[in-house]
Amino acid sequence: MPERIVAVRKNGQGSIVEMQLSSGQVVDYKRAHDMARSGDLEHVNLIRGKDGEDHLRSEPDGIQSNNLDNLPSF
């Protein structure tokens, strides 16, 4: 069953570096990226950025509060 990201941890520059999942597990950005690619995370997509790299983004649903940047910190 896919997990959901429920909280995030940001570094000093404001970039998300870790995510807490619905199971309570904490994963780093790379692991979350891999989980999204394999379908183990729900409500997130991988998008190609201007830098040519894939980046995690919450599914566009018009709800600002569930965007990754707006999730609670832990």
C-alpha positions as CSV (number, residue, x, y, z in Angstrom):
1,M,0.0,0.0,0.0
2,P,1.5,3.4,-1.0
3,E,2.6,5.8,1.7
4,R,1.8,9.5,2.0
5,I,4.1,12.3,3.0
6,V,2.7,14.0,6.1
7,A,5.5,16.3,7.2
8,V,8.9,17.6,6.0
9,R,12.2,18.8,7.3
10,K,14.0,21.7,5.5
11,N,17.6,22.7,5.6
12,G,18.8,26.2,6.3
13,Q,18.2,27.3,2.7
14,G,14.5,26.1,2.9
15,S,15.0,23.0,0.7
16,I,13.2,19.9,1.8
17,V,15.8,17.3,2.8
18,E,13.7,14.7,4.7
19,M,10.1,13.6,4.8
20,Q,8.0,11.8,7.4
21,L,5.6,9.2,5.9
22,S,2.2,8.2,7.1
23,S,3.8,5.1,8.7
24,G,6.0,7.4,10.8
25,Q,9.1,6.4,8.8
26,V,11.5,9.2,7.9
27,V,13.2,9.1,4.5
28,D,15.6,11.5,2.8
29,Y,14.8,13.3,-0.4
30,K,16.5,10.7,-2.6
31,R,14.7,7.8,-1.0
32,A,11.3,9.6,-1.4
33,H,12.2,10.3,-5.0
34,D,12.9,6.6,-5.6
35,M,9.7,5.6,-3.8
36,A,7.6,8.0,-6.0
37,R,9.3,6.6,-9.1
38,S,8.3,3.0,-8.1
39,G,4.7,4.0,-7.1
40,D,5.2,3.6,-3.3
41,L,4.2,7.2,-2.6
42,E,0.8,8.6,-3.3
43,H,-0.2,12.1,-4.2
44,V,3.2,13.1,-5.5
45,N,4.6,13.2,-9.0
46,L,8.1,13.6,-10.5
47,I,8.5,16.5,-12.8
48,R,11.4,17.5,-15.0
49,G,12.9,20.8,-13.8
50,K,14.7,23.5,-15.8
51,D,17.9,21.9,-14.6
52,G,17.0,18.7,-16.4
53,E,16.6,16.7,-13.2
54,D,13.4,15.1,-11.8
55,H,11.9,16.7,-8.7
56,L,9.1,15.7,-6.3
57,R,5.9,17.7,-6.5
58,S,2.6,17.1,-4.9
59,E,-0.2,16.3,-7.3
60,P,-2.0,19.5,-8.5
61,D,-5.4,19.5,-6.8
62,G,-5.9,23.2,-6.1
63,I,-5.4,22.7,-2.3
64,Q,-2.4,24.8,-1.1
65,S,-2.2,23.2,2.4
66,N,-1.2,19.7,1.0
67,N,1.7,21.1,-1.1
68,L,5.0,19.7,0.1
69,D,6.3,23.2,1.0
70,N,3.2,23.8,3.1
71,L,3.2,20.5,5.1
72,P,4.0,20.7,8.8
73,S,7.7,20.4,9.8
74,F,9.0,17.7,12.2
